[in-house]
């Protein structure tokens, strides 16, 4: 049990209490990922209905993620000021209204406004989720909490196209998006009903023996801690590597290894499935916080070696699939320990702010990587794409070690943040 500030923790969370909280946070997180992918599978339907181009539809997603990035950084301050529960309700409400807004839209301008609103809603979840998990879940079960959190996010991505397209085919894209809003509304109702499980204990600021007054912390003092920016950089690079795998790696490997399209079409699905299973296993690895950096470093070292095989080895179809599966398994197993790196680095009374800033690196990394490596793909420089992926994975090994080193420097600052 973390005894650095007992006022920030429940006395000793019961298994049932932990299970309920983890389940509630996981359901909310799943819907946030679900909401990220409700539009793209419906693009063909919306394109014909509104007479817009794919570029215009893609710009809707640009609006979504740019707004989400900004809100993610800012919402952490609201979480620390007002608590995670009201911010979570606001985020879910925004997503529900955005999806219902999509459903009744009959112009591109209306869709743009709804994309903005959806980005606002999506931006709150990481600061909210990790503040709740870190503050209320027993340390012994925190690794498993991160594992469930990651798995349900992946499930949200998987469910969205599987649900939206059949409903659109059977009825219309308007109905599909209305159903998406109804799902979010039901989840919001559940979280309102279980609101007592999402309540944080009151923070009592401690003072050192002999002090007459408690030194007030500055709102932005946490930005002076070097480890915050080390973690931010780590997550930016991590999302950059993930973006390559999701968007370009299967197609690049198809050209490098001359394997059939039917094989590479399954690579990303296999990667995500194995990644989800790896997250489950990673929950056990993260049960020991002292080895978090080693788990992350070792995982990305082997992931980098595997990606290099796409360039320097001759592979057949099943070997390509196996390597993608192994990369997903290894990378997924590091995910709970990756989240633990930030937990170990964050002063407990600045959790929301730090998670907001650090996890905004995910959105920035995806945006930069998609553009840079998209240019390489346009120039058919497939070798550079895979070498870029491997290089990012190698830097992540160094990054995990730098987080540990920077955290030592943060110790002197913790008492003032």
GIZIPE-V402279 format. One record per pair of residues at least 12 apart in sequence whose ideal C-beta (glycine too) atoms are under 10 Angstrom apart, sorted by sequence separation. I is the first residue (numbers start at 1). J is the second residue. If there is no record, write none. Layout:
# GIZIPE-V402279
<<I	J> <I	J>>
This chain:
# GIZIPE-V402279
<<1	13> <75	87> <78	90> <101	113> <102	114> <133	145> <134	146> <164	176> <167	179> <205	217> <252	264> <342	354> <343	355> <346	358> <373	385> <376	388> <44	57> <75	88> <98	111> <101	114> <102	115> <132	145> <133	146> <163	176> <164	177> <167	180> <250	263> <251	264> <254	267> <282	295> <285	298> <310	323> <342	355> <345	358> <372	385> <373	386> <43	57> <46	60> <100	114> <101	115> <250	264> <251	265> <253	267> <282	296> <285	299> <309	323> <310	324> <42	57> <43	58> <75	90> <98	113> <99	114> <102	117> <130	145> <133	148> <164	179> <249	264> <250	265> <373	388> <75	91> <98	114> <101	117> <102	118> <129	145> <130	146> <133	149> <163	179> <164	180> <250	266> <251	267> <306	322> <307	323> <339	355> <342	358> <372	388> <373	389> <40	57> <43	60> <97	114> <98	115> <101	118> <129	146> <163	180> <250	267> <282	299> <306	323> <307	324> <310	327> <341	358> <342	359> <39	57> <40	58> <43	61> <98	116> <99	117> <249	267> <250	268> <306	324> <309	327> <39	58> <98	117> <99	118> <130	149> <249	268> <250	269> <306	325> <369	388> <373	392> <40	60> <71	91> <97	117> <98	118> <129	149> <160	180> <163	183> <250	270> <303	323> <306	326> <307	327> <339	359> <369	389> <39	60> <40	61> <96	117> <97	118> <98	119> <247	268> <250	271> <278	299> <306	327> <39	61> <94	116> <95	117> <96	118> <98	120> <99	121> <245	267> <246	268> <249	271> <305	327> <71	94> <94	117> <95	118> <97	120> <98	121> <126	149> <245	268> <303	326> <304	327> <369	392> <37	61> <93	117> <94	118> <95	119> <97	121> <98	122> <125	149> <129	153> <159	183> <302	326> <303	327> <306	330> <36	61> <39	64> <94	119> <95	120> <96	121> <246	271> <302	327> <303	328> <305	330> <306	331> <94	120> <95	121> <245	271> <246	272> <303	329> <304	330> <94	121> <95	122> <245	272> <303	330> <365	392> <36	64> <93	121> <94	122> <125	153> <299	327> <302	330> <303	331> <35	64> <36	65> <91	120> <92	121> <94	123> <95	124> <242	271> <301	330> <302	331> <90	120> <91	121> <94	124> <95	125> <245	275> <299	329> <300	330> <90	121> <91	122> <299	330> <300	331> <303	334> <36	68> <91	123> <92	124> <298	330> <299	331> <302	334> <91	124> <92	125> <242	275> <299	332> <64	98> <90	124> <91	125> <299	333> <300	334> <89	124> <296	331> <298	333> <299	334> <32	68> <87	123> <88	124> <91	127> <92	128> <298	334> <299	335> <87	124> <88	125> <91	128> <296	333> <297	334> <87	125> <90	128> <295	333> <296	334> <299	337> <300	338> <88	127> <89	128> <295	334> <296	335> <298	337> <299	338> <84	124> <87	127> <88	128> <295	335> <296	336> <297	337> <84	125> <87	128> <88	129> <295	336> <296	337> <60	102> <86	128> <292	334> <295	337> <296	338> <84	127> <85	128> <88	131> <294	337> <295	338> <296	339> <84	128> <87	131> <88	132> <292	336> <293	337> <296	340> <75	120> <79	124> <83	128> <84	129> <292	337> <293	338> <295	340> <296	341> <74	120> <78	124> <84	130> <85	131> <291	337> <292	338> <295	341> <72	119> <76	123> <79	126> <80	127> <84	131> <85	132> <278	325> <282	329> <286	333> <292	339> <293	340> <60	108> <63	111> <64	112> <67	115> <68	116> <71	119> <75	123> <76	124> <79	127> <83	131> <84	132> <274	322> <277	325> <278	326> <281	329> <282	330> <285	333> <286	334> <289	337> <292	340> <293	341> <59	108> <63	112> <66	115> <67	116> <70	119> <71	120> <74	123> <75	124> <78	127> <79	128> <83	132> <84	133> <278	327> <279	328> <282	331> <284	333> <285	334> <286	335> <287	336> <288	337> <291	340> <292	341> <63	113> <64	114> <65	115> <66	116> <67	117> <68	118> <69	119> <70	120> <71	121> <72	122> <73	123> <74	124> <75	125> <76	126> <77	127> <78	128> <79	129> <270	320> <271	321> <274	324> <275	325> <278	328> <279	329> <282	332> <283	333> <285	335> <286	336> <287	337> <292	342> <57	108> <60	111> <63	114> <64	115> <67	118> <68	119> <71	122> <72	123> <75	126> <76	127> <79	130> <80	131> <84	135> <266	317> <270	321> <274	325> <277	328> <278	329> <281	332> <282	333> <285	336> <286	337> <289	340> <292	343> <293	344> <56	108> <59	111> <60	112> <63	115> <64	116> <67	119> <68	120> <71	123> <72	124> <75	127> <76	128> <79	131> <83	135> <84	136> <257	309> <269	321> <270	322> <271	323> <272	324> <273	325> <274	326> <275	327> <276	328> <277	329> <278	330> <279	331> <280	332> <281	333> <282	334> <283	335> <284	336> <285	337> <286	338> <288	340> <289	341> <292	344> <59	112> <62	115> <63	116> <64	117> <66	119> <67	120> <68	121> <69	122> <70	123> <71	124> <72	125> <74	127> <75	128> <79	132> <257	310> <263	316> <264	317> <267	320> <270	323> <271	324> <274	327> <275	328> <276	329> <278	331> <279	332> <280	333> <282	335> <283	336> <286	339> <287	340> <57	111> <60	114> <61	115> <63	117> <64	118> <65	119> <67	121> <68	122> <69	123> <71	125> <72	126> <73	127> <76	130> <253	307> <256	310> <257	311> <263	317> <266	320> <267	321> <270	324> <271	325> <274	328> <275	329> <278	332> <279	333> <282	336> <283	337> <286	340> <289	343> <290	344> <50	105> <52	107> <53	108> <56	111> <60	115> <63	118> <64	119> <67	122> <68	123> <72	127> <76	131> <256	311> <262	317> <263	318> <266	321> <269	324> <270	325> <271	326> <273	328> <274	329> <275	330> <277	332> <278	333> <279	334> <281	336> <282	337> <285	340> <286	341> <289	344> <35	91> <46	102> <49	105> <50	106> <52	108> <56	112> <59	115> <60	116> <63	119> <64	120> <67	123> <68	124> <71	127> <253	309> <257	313> <258	314> <259	315> <263	319> <264	320> <267	323> <268	324> <269	325> <270	326> <271	327> <272	328> <273	329> <274	330> <275	331> <276	332> <277	333> <278	334> <279	335> <280	336> <282	338> <35	92> <38	95> <49	106> <50	107> <51	108> <61	118> <62	119> <64	121> <65	122> <68	125> <253	310> <257	314> <258	315> <259	316> <260	317> <263	320> <264	321> <267	324> <270	327> <271	328> <274	331> <275	332> <278	335> <279	336> <282	339> <286	343> <50	108> <57	115> <60	118> <61	119> <64	122> <65	123> <68	126> <238	296> <245	303> <249	307> <252	310> <253	311> <256	314> <257	315> <258	316> <259	317> <263	321> <266	324> <267	325> <270	328> <271	329> <274	332> <275	333> <278	336> <282	340> <338	396> <341	399> <345	403> <25	84> <32	91> <35	94> <36	95> <46	105> <52	111> <60	119> <64	123> <241	300> <252	311> <256	315> <257	316> <258	317> <259	318> <266	325> <269	328> <270	329> <273	332> <274	333> <275	334> <276	335> <341	400> <344	403> <345	404> <28	88> <31	91> <32	92> <35	95> <38	98> <39	99> <42	102> <50	110> <257	317> <259	319> <260	320> <264	324> <267	327> <268	328> <271	331> <272	332> <275	335> <344	404> <28	89> <31	92> <34	95> <35	96> <38	99> <50	111> <136	197> <249	310> <259	320> <263	324> <267	328> <271	332> <342	403> <345	406> <346	407> <46	108> <136	198> <234	296> <238	300> <241	303> <245	307> <253	315> <257	319> <259	321> <327	389> <331	393> <334	396> <338	400> <341	403> <345	407> <25	88> <28	91> <32	95> <35	98> <39	102> <114	177> <121	184> <136	199> <237	300> <241	304> <244	307> <257	320> <330	393> <337	400> <341	404> <344	407> <347	410> <354	417> <24	88> <28	92> <31	95> <35	99> <38	102> <136	200> <256	320> <346	410> <350	414> <353	417> <31	96> <34	99> <46	111> <132	197> <135	200> <136	201> <331	396> <338	403> <345	410> <349	414> <132	198> <135	201> <241	307> <254	320> <327	393> <334	400> <341	407> <344	410> <347	413> <348	414> <28	95> <132	199> <253	320> <347	414> <350	417> <105	173> <106	174> <132	200> <135	203> <346	414> <347	415> <349	417> <103	172> <105	174> <131	200> <345	414> <347	416> <348	417> <103	173> <104	174> <128	198> <250	320> <253	323> <347	417> <102	173> <103	174> <253	324> <311	382> <312	383> <346	417> <39	111> <102	174> <103	175> <105	177> <310	382> <311	383> <103	176> <104	177> <310	383> <311	384> <102	176> <103	177> <104	178> <250	324> <311	385> <312	386> <39	114> <102	177> <103	178> <249	324> <310	385> <311	386> <312	387> <39	115> <101	177> <102	178> <103	179> <310	386> <311	387> <99	176> <100	177> <103	180> <104	181> <309	386> <310	387> <99	177> <100	178> <102	180> <103	181> <249	327> <308	386> <311	389> <39	118> <98	177> <99	178> <102	181> <103	182> <245	324> <307	386> <308	387> <310	389> <311	390> <38	118> <99	179> <100	180> <101	181> <307	387> <310	390> <99	180> <100	181> <307	388> <308	389> <309	390> <36	118> <98	180> <99	181> <100	182> <245	327> <307	389> <308	390> <35	118> <36	119> <98	181> <99	182> <245	328> <307	390> <308	391> <35	119> <96	180> <97	181> <99	183> <100	184> <306	390> <307	391> <95	180> <96	181> <99	184> <100	185> <304	389> <305	390> <307	392> <308	393> <32	118> <35	121> <36	122> <95	181> <96	182> <98	184> <99	185> <245	331> <303	389> <304	390> <307	393> <308	394> <35	122> <96	183> <97	184> <303	390> <304	391> <306	393> <307	394> <95	183> <96	184> <97	185> <304	392> <305	393> <32	121> <33	122> <95	184> <96	185> <157	246> <242	331> <303	392> <304	393> <305	394> <31	121> <32	122> <35	125> <94	184> <95	185> <96	186> <241	331> <303	393> <304	394> <31	122> <32	123> <93	184> <96	187> <302	393> <303	394> <304	395> <32	124> <33	125> <92	184> <93	185> <95	187> <96	188> <300	392> <301	393> <304	396> <32	125> <92	185> <95	188> <238	331> <300	393> <301	394> <303	396> <304	397> <31	125> <32	126> <299	393> <300	394> <303	397> <92	187> <93	188> <300	395> <301	396> <302	397> <28	124> <29	125> <32	128> <92	188> <238	334> <300	396> <301	397> <28	125> <29	126> <32	129> <91	188> <92	189> <238	335> <299	396> <300	397> <299	397> <300	398> <29	128> <89	188> <92	191> <297	396> <298	397> <300	399> <301	400> <25	125> <28	128> <29	129> <88	188> <92	192> <238	338> <296	396> <297	397> <300	400> <28	129> <296	397> <297	398> <299	400> <89	191> <297	399> <298	400> <25	128> <26	129> <88	191> <89	192> <235	338> <296	399> <297	400> <25	129> <28	132> <29	133> <234	338> <235	339> <293	397> <296	400> <297	401> <24	129> <25	130> <295	400> <296	401> <25	131> <85	191> <89	195> <235	341> <293	399> <294	400> <297	403> <25	132> <26	133> <85	192> <88	195> <231	338> <234	341> <235	342> <293	400> <294	401> <296	403> <297	404> <24	132> <25	133> <234	342> <292	400> <293	401> <296	404> <86	195> <89	198> <126	235> <293	402> <22	132> <85	195> <88	198> <231	341> <232	342> <293	403> <294	404> <21	132> <22	133> <25	136> <85	196> <158	269> <230	341> <231	342> <292	403> <293	404> <21	133> <25	137> <85	197> <86	198> <292	404> <293	405> <85	198> <231	344> <21	135> <22	136> <84	198> <85	199> <158	272> <227	341> <228	342> <231	345> <293	407> <18	133> <21	136> <22	137> <83	198> <84	199> <85	200> <157	272> <158	273> <227	342> <230	345> <231	346> <21	137> <83	199> <84	200> <36	153> <83	200> <155	272> <227	344> <228	345> <18	136> <19	137> <30	148> <34	152> <42	160> <154	272> <158	276> <227	345> <228	346> <17	136> <18	137> <22	141> <26	145> <29	148> <30	149> <33	152> <34	153> <37	156> <41	160> <42	161> <45	164> <83	202> <154	273> <226	345> <227	346> <228	347> <243	362> <247	366> <17	137> <18	138> <21	141> <22	142> <25	145> <29	149> <32	152> <33	153> <36	156> <37	157> <40	160> <41	161> <45	165> <83	203> <225	345> <239	359> <242	362> <246	366> <17	138> <26	147> <28	149> <29	150> <30	151> <31	152> <32	153> <33	154> <34	155> <35	156> <36	157> <37	158> <38	159> <39	160> <40	161> <41	162> <44	165> <79	200> <154	275> <155	276> <225	346> <240	361> <248	369> <252	373> <18	140> <19	141> <22	144> <26	148> <29	151> <30	152> <31	153> <33	155> <34	156> <37	159> <38	160> <41	163> <42	164> <46	168> <154	276> <225	347> <228	350> <232	354> <235	357> <236	358> <239	361> <240	362> <243	365> <244	366> <247	369> <248	370> <255	377> <13	136> <15	138> <18	141> <22	145> <25	148> <26	149> <29	152> <30	153> <33	156> <34	157> <37	160> <38	161> <41	164> <42	165> <45	168> <49	172> <50	173> <80	203> <153	276> <231	354> <235	358> <238	361> <239	362> <242	365> <243	366> <246	369> <247	370> <13	137> <14	138> <18	142> <21	145> <22	146> <25	149> <26	150> <28	152> <29	153> <30	154> <32	156> <33	157> <34	158> <36	160> <37	161> <40	164> <41	165> <44	168> <45	169> <49	173> <151	275> <152	276> <222	346> <231	355> <234	358> <235	359> <236	360> <237	361> <238	362> <239	363> <240	364> <241	365> <242	366> <243	367> <245	369> <246	370> <249	373> <252	376> <9	134> <10	135> <13	138> <15	140> <19	144> <22	147> <23	148> <26	151> <27	152> <30	155> <31	156> <33	158> <34	159> <35	160> <38	163> <39	164> <42	167> <48	173> <49	174> <150	275> <151	276> <154	279> <222	347> <225	350> <228	353> <232	357> <233	358> <235	360> <236	361> <239	364> <240	365> <243	368> <244	369> <248	373> <252	377> <255	380> <257	382> <8	134> <9	135> <10	136> <12	138> <13	139> <15	141> <18	144> <19	145> <22	148> <26	152> <29	155> <30	156> <33	159> <34	160> <38	164> <42	168> <47	173> <150	276> <151	277> <153	279> <221	347> <228	354> <231	357> <232	358> <235	361> <236	362> <239	365> <240	366> <243	369> <244	370> <247	373> <248	374> <251	377> <256	382> <8	135> <9	136> <10	137> <13	140> <18	145> <22	149> <25	152> <26	153> <29	156> <30	157> <33	160> <34	161> <37	164> <41	168> <45	172> <46	173> <151	278> <152	279> <222	349> <223	350> <227	354> <231	358> <232	359> <234	361> <235	362> <236	363> <238	365> <239	366> <240	367> <242	369> <243	370> <247	374> <255	382> <256	383> <8	136> <9	137> <10	138> <13	141> <30	158> <31	159> <45	173> <46	174> <150	278> <151	279> <222	350> <229	357> <230	358> <231	359> <232	360> <233	361> <235	363> <236	364> <237	365> <238	366> <239	367> <240	368> <241	369> <243	371> <244	372> <248	376> <252	380> <254	382> <255	383> <9	138> <19	148> <23	152> <26	155> <27	156> <30	159> <31	160> <34	163> <44	173> <45	174> <147	276> <150	279> <151	280> <221	350> <222	351> <225	354> <228	357> <229	358> <232	361> <235	364> <236	365> <239	368> <240	369> <243	372> <244	373> <248	377> <252	381> <253	382> <256	385> <9	139> <22	152> <26	156> <34	164> <42	172> <43	173> <149	279> <150	280> <217	347> <220	350> <223	353> <228	358> <231	361> <232	362> <235	365> <236	366> <239	369> <240	370> <243	373> <244	374> <247	377> <252	382> <255	385> <256	386> <42	173> <45	176> <46	177> <147	278> <148	279> <151	282> <219	350> <222	353> <223	354> <227	358> <234	365> <236	367> <243	374> <251	382> <252	383> <2	134> <41	173> <42	174> <147	279> <148	280> <150	282> <151	283> <217	349> <221	353> <222	354> <229	361> <232	364> <233	365> <236	368> <237	369> <240	372> <244	376> <252	384> <253	385> <2	135> <146	279> <147	280> <150	283> <217	350> <220	353> <232	365> <236	369> <240	373> <244	377> <249	382> <252	385> <253	386> <39	173> <42	176> <147	281> <149	283> <219	353> <223	357> <248	382> <251	385> <252	386> <38	173> <41	176> <42	177> <147	282> <148	283> <222	357> <2	138> <144	280> <146	282> <147	283> <249	385> <252	388> <1	138> <2	139> <80	217> <146	283> <147	284> <248	385> <249	386> <252	389> <1	139> <38	176> <39	177> <42	180> <81	219> <144	282> <145	283> <147	285> <247	385> <248	386> <1	140> <38	177> <80	219> <143	282> <144	283> <147	286> <2	142> <143	283> <144	284> <146	286> <147	287> <248	388> <249	389> <38	179> <39	180> <142	283> <143	284> <145	286> <244	385> <248	389> <38	180> <77	219> <80	222> <141	283> <143	285> <144	286> <244	386> <38	181> <77	220> <143	286> <144	287> <206	349> <142	286> <143	287> <205	349> <244	388> <245	389> <35	180> <38	183> <142	287> <143	288> <203	348> <244	389> <34	180> <35	181> <38	184> <76	222> <141	287> <143	289> <203	349> <243	389> <244	390> <140	287> <142	289> <241	388> <242	389> <35	183> <139	287> <240	388> <241	389> <244	392> <245	393> <31	180> <34	183> <35	184> <143	292> <240	389> <241	390> <243	392> <244	393> <34	184> <139	289> <241	391> <242	392> <241	392> <31	183> <32	184> <143	295> <240	392> <241	393> <30	183> <31	184> <34	187> <239	392> <241	394> <237	391> <238	392> <241	395> <31	186> <32	187> <237	392> <238	393> <240	395> <241	396> <28	184> <31	187> <236	392> <237	393> <240	396> <30	187> <31	188> <237	394> <238	395> <237	395> <238	396> <27	186> <28	187> <73	232> <237	396> <27	187> <28	188> <234	395> <235	396> <237	398> <238	399> <28	190> <233	395> <234	396> <237	399> <24	187> <27	190> <28	191> <236	399> <27	191> <234	398> <235	399> <234	399> <24	190> <25	191> <233	399> <234	400> <23	190> <24	191> <27	194> <231	399> <234	402> <230	399> <233	402> <234	403> <24	194> <28	198> <230	400> <233	403> <23	194> <24	195> <231	402> <25	197> <230	402> <231	403> <21	194> <24	197> <25	198> <230	403> <20	194> <23	197> <24	198> <230	404> <227	402> <230	405> <231	406> <20	196> <21	197> <226	402> <227	403> <230	406> <231	407> <20	197> <21	198> <227	404> <229	406> <230	407> <20	198> <154	332> <227	405> <228	406> <226	405> <227	406> <230	409> <17	197> <226	406> <227	407> <230	410> <151	332> <154	335> <225	406> <226	407> <227	408> <150	332> <153	335> <225	407> <226	408> <227	409> <228	410> <226	409> <227	410> <151	335> <225	409> <226	410> <227	411> <147	332> <150	335> <151	336> <225	410> <228	413> <147	333> <149	335> <150	336> <224	410> <225	411> <227	413> <149	336> <225	412> <226	413> <147	335> <148	336> <150	338> <222	410> <225	413> <146	335> <147	336> <150	339> <224	413> <225	414> <228	417> <10	200> <11	201> <146	336> <147	337> <149	339> <9	200> <10	201> <145	336> <146	337> <222	413> <225	416> <8	200> <9	201> <144	336> <146	338> <147	339> <221	413> <222	414> <224	416> <225	417> <8	201> <143	336> <146	339> <224	417> <7	201> <8	202> <142	336> <143	337> <145	339> <146	340> <222	416> <223	417> <6	201> <7	202> <8	203> <221	416> <222	417> <7	203> <8	204> <143	339> <221	417> <7	204> <142	339> <143	340> <146	343> <220	417> <5	203> <6	204> <7	205> <8	206> <142	340> <217	415> <218	416> <5	204> <7	206> <217	416> <218	417> <5	205> <6	206> <143	343> <215	415> <216	416> <217	417> <5	206> <142	343> <215	416> <4	206> <139	343> <134	339> <133	339> <134	340> <208	415> <134	342> <130	339> <134	343> <206	415> <129	339> <133	343> <130	342> <134	346> <126	339> <130	343> <135	348> <134	348> <135	349> <131	346> <126	342> <130	346> <135	351> <131	348> <134	351> <135	352> <133	351> <134	352> <131	350> <132	351> <131	351> <132	352> <130	351> <131	352> <134	355> <130	352> <131	353> <131	354> <127	351> <128	352> <130	354> <131	355> <127	352> <130	355> <131	356> <126	352> <127	353> <129	355> <130	356> <127	354> <128	355> <124	352> <127	355> <128	356> <130	358> <126	355> <127	356> <130	359> <125	355> <126	356> <127	357> <129	359> <127	358> <124	356> <126	358> <127	359> <123	356> <126	359> <127	360> <125	359> <126	360> <123	359> <126	362> <123	360> <123	363> <122	363> <119	363> <87	352> <84	351> <84	352> <80	349> <83	352> <80	350> <82	352> <80	351> <81	352> <79	351> <80	352> <81	353> <77	350> <79	352> <80	353> <76	350> <78	352> <79	353> <80	354> <76	351> <77	352> <78	353> <80	355> <76	352> <77	353> <79	355> <80	356> <75	352> <76	353> <79	356> <75	353> <76	354> <78	356> <74	353> <76	355> <77	356> <73	353> <75	355> <76	356> <77	357> <75	356> <76	357> <73	355> <74	356> <76	358> <72	355> <73	356> <74	357> <76	359> <72	356> <73	357> <76	360> <71	356> <72	357> <73	358> <75	360> <72	358> <73	359> <74	360> <2	289> <72	359> <73	360> <72	360> <73	361> <71	360> <72	361> <69	359> <70	360> <72	362> <73	363> <69	360> <72	363> <73	364> <68	360> <69	361> <71	363> <72	364> <69	362> <70	363> <68	362> <69	363> <68	363> <69	364> <67	363> <65	362> <66	363> <69	366> <65	363> <66	364> <69	367> <64	363> <65	364> <65	366> <66	367> <65	367> <62	367> <65	370> <62	370> <9	348> <8	348> <2	343> <7	348> <8	349> <5	347> <7	349> <4	347> <5	348> <8	351> <4	348> <5	349> <2	348> <4	414>>
